[in-house]
């Protein structure tokens, strides 16, 4: 149904599957993903929040919820919740999870020094698709008043995006 762009049917069948499988993580993540693609972020947030009630250690759901709260809500309560949820990611081996934690700090204007340290380590580790991480780092530098570092990091975003666009044109 998703491939056919029949979102209503996809949503219905996924909800049936979630119910029949006692909250399958895979189906729950798919449902939230459908909502995200539709721009229905409040629905996606609710799916993650409901799932985490019974599965509080579901790291992907925690990461996705924290990201949505940070990027699509942005009010102080949502940012505080995102920081709280993502605090476990501070020492994660997965750079994308550490990025979620640091970005919540940046958006909150809290502990920018720590956010910069974390984001600097992320951009060193992630080679492919790193534009978003350079953007987060550039914004952290900007928020801290480090203009020269911000410009360098944000210039890297432009460089990476131009390179990505060139690759798509060749394909």
N, C-alpha and C positions, 0 to 999 in steps of 0.2 A: 504493500500500500504506500509506503514511503517513496519507493522508486516511481510509482505511478502518480505521486504527488496528491494522493487522497489522504490527507492528514487526519480528517475526522475518523475514517475507518482505521487508520493506523493507531490513533489514540485509543479508540474503543477496544481494539484487539489486544493492545499492550496492557491496558487496564485489566482486561479479563485475565490475561496471563499473569499479571502481578498478583491478582486475587487467587488464582488457581495454584500458584507456586509459593504462596506465603511470602510475598514480597521479594521476588527474585531481584538480586542486585543488578544483573544485566538488563532486565526489563525496566527496572526503575530508572537506571541511567539513560536508557533509550527514551523513555517518556520525557524525562527532564530535557534531554537533548532536542527532542521535537519542539518542546516549548521554547527552548533557547533559539532555535532556528526561526521560529515564528516571531521572535521578539517578545514573547510572553514571559518575561523574566520573573514576574511575581508568581506565576504558576510553577515555573522551574524551581524557584526558591522554596515554595511550599512542598514540592515533591521531595527535595533534598532534606528539608527540615523534618518532614514526616518520617522519612526513611531512617534518619539518624536517631529518632526517638528509640527505635528498637535495635539499631545497629550503630551505636555511638562511636565505634572504632573504624567505621567504613571510610578509609582514608581518601578514596577518590571522591566520594560524596562530600566529605568535609572540604576538600580542596575546591571542588566545583562550587559549593555553597559559598565559601569564603570569597572566591573570585567574583561570583555574581553580586554578593553584597557590596564588595569594594567597587566594582565597575558600574553597576546598574542601580545601586541605591545611593550610597555616598553620604547619607545622613549620619550624624554622630553615633546613634544607637547601632546602626548597621555596621559602621566601621569598627566600633568596639567589639561587636559580635564576630566580625571577620578576624580581628586581631586575636581574640580569644580562641576561636576555632582553629586558626592556622598556627598558633603558638607551638604546637607539637611539631611543626614542619621546620622549625629553626635549624635543627641539626640533621635534617633528612639527607639521605644520599641522593635523592631525586631533586635535581636542580629546579624543575618546574614547581615543586612544592615549596622549596625555599623562596622562590620568586613570589609565590602567593603571599607568604608571610611578610616578606620585605615590602611588597607593594601595598599591603594593608597598612604597614607602618608609614609609608610615604604619603598615602592618601589621607591618613589621619594627622600627619605632621608630627608624629610621635617617634622619638628615638631615630632620627635620620642618620646618625652616625652608624648605628647598627645596621640599618637598612642598606646603607652604601656598602658596608663590608660584605654583607650577604650577597647583594646584587653584583658586586665586583667578582665574587667567586663564581656566581652563576654564569656571567658572560665569558669567563675564562673556560668554563666547562662545556658550554653549549655552542657548537659550531653551526649546525644546521638550524635554520629558523630562529636565529637569535635576535632578530630585529626588535621583537617585543621586549626582550630582556634589556637591550641597550636603551630602548625608550624608557623603561622603568628606571634604569640607572641614571639616565639623563635628567629625568624629572626629579629624582632624589637629589642629584647635584644642584639642580635649579632651586629646589625648595630650601636647600641648605645655603644657597647664595654662592655656590662655586660655579660661576658663570663659564669659565674656561673649560672646566671638565664637562659641564652640561652641554656646551656647544660641540665638544669632541664626541661625546656619546651620541647625541642626537644626529650629528653628521654621519655617524656609523649607521644609524637607522636608515637614512636616505641612501647611503651607499649599498646597503644590503637589499633594500627594496628595489633599487634600480637594477641590481644584479639579478634579482629574482624575476623582475619583469622581462629582462633580456633573455633569460632562460626560457620563459614561457613563449616568447616570440619565436625562438628558434625551433620550438617543438611544434 
